[in-house]
Amino acid sequence: MNVRQATTQYEAWLAAQIPLLKEDLKLKHQRMREDPFFFLRATFYRWAQVWVEACGKLASGPVVLSVGDLHVENFGTWRDKEGRLVWGVNDYDETHPMPYTNDLIRLATSALLAHKELNTPAKRASEEILRGYDESLKAGGKAFVLVDHDTPLREMVIHRLKQPERFWEKFTRLVPLKSPVKRDVLDAVRSILPAENIRLRFGHRIAGLGSLGRERFTGVGVWEGGSIAREAKAWAPSACFFARGGKTGPLFITDILNRAIRAHDPYWKIQGRWNVRRLSPDCFRLELTHLPKERDELKLLYAMGWETANIHLGSGKGAEIRKNLRQKPAHWLYKSALAMEEQTQEDWGDWR
């Protein structure tokens, strides 16, 4: 099966699970042609088909609840119950039991493909990701609560918050919905509002790449003198089910979040068939372009590796993973990332 066949079959499989938006899918297909990093982010279903064969023995390892679609732009910030600014993995749409190596290899591969924004040499990037991961395992993990310490990571994140008006300007330009918001969407969104009877204006927001094509409802309003936003996105079973024969299965998102070492977001939940969350300048996915040009990329990659271990430690296999890491050959992560970069570039060329 080539990537075109995989895409056609995956979208047919996904359409059997949830409604899909044809215009958004066309946009997704267009963006997949623009850049190999965009292509990687949009095609986890293809990754799930080929990564084990492409990486061979290097892919083996203890199975954990894996993020699945991990990459260098799947990180963001939120506020916990104490109102503290927290940084970590932002999206768990493709969560599934997989060898722990999947998240590390995909993260390292994305660092290779995001070369337009990342200047760190590929081998060094893999080394820093793995160093952060290993040291987090040794320490038993620790969440990134940014208010506690003056760190380069906090300075990178706060850069995004310097002009919040830009964030809200984008939301004022949302295209209004053509039909009334569904009752179950309204109920899910209202369940995470700070007060009842807040009036929200709903629009259609184009966001992400892997989830582009799913229904997404974004509501914007005013509460106590300031803007607020909430969003509901349709969830579906992980593409791993598709890659393993097309059967469907359970949702693992709540499990992975409850188990991970994490300062939880009180405005994030699954209700019915919707994933609802708060959106704001300090509660949003961080693109590399959102970070300052002058930044310590090694510390950023180290933090990404550490946060990956925070999540995997929730599966209770830290000792097994550390033992497996000691058995890996030298530069195994870098070699795996090179193999998957080659596979992704080949698929991207076929798609174009």
C-alpha angles and dihedrals in degrees: 000000000000125000094264092054090044091052094049093047094044094051091049089050092048093047088059088059103042139359114273129208110232096202092051090050090053089053090048091053090050094050090048087065095052103068138359091233091055088047092053092051092049099048111054087138088065093045090053089055099050113022099089093050093043094050097038117186091355088072094061123104145110113319117243137167096278130200086226099193097053119157139146093274096049092091130093147144138266141164120255127213090281091053091248119150110248131187127203148102109340108192131044101172093128100042112152139144106275138145109287088241092072095073094044095048093046092048092049092045091052089052088056093049095044091066092131089070103022119066098182113115111256097243093048091049091056091047093053093047090051093044091053091046094050095046091049090053090051092049094046090245132278131212120242103248099171099196092069102064140029099238136157088245091059091049090052092050096045089056087072091056098055095092107028092163089075089060094053093044089064091052093052088060096056114135108247117243117260093219135032118281114263117257094238090052091052092048092049093048094045090053089070099040118114092231140012124261096028106155114228129191108216125212141163115264124195106217142150127006108235091052096037107127096040122108112270126179120192121191124195126189146142126262126177093344100313139085122262132184135194130183137199119200125184114245127211136181115283118275086240087081089056092048091051097055109303101275118133128232146171130314113252100185098100091045095053093047094047092051101041124096095253146138096235128229108235091202096058122089148138113241119174108316094336134093105209127190145162117257125202139132088276096040106057146096113278117227118199089246089061091064124083117269089234102062140135101250093181091060090046092053090044089054091050090054091047092050090050088058090048087062098042093049087067088072090063096236102111095124092047092050093049090051091050091049090055089055095052118104120249116286091006093149094050091048091049091049091051090051092051093044088056091047092048093047090051092050091045090053090051091049093051 
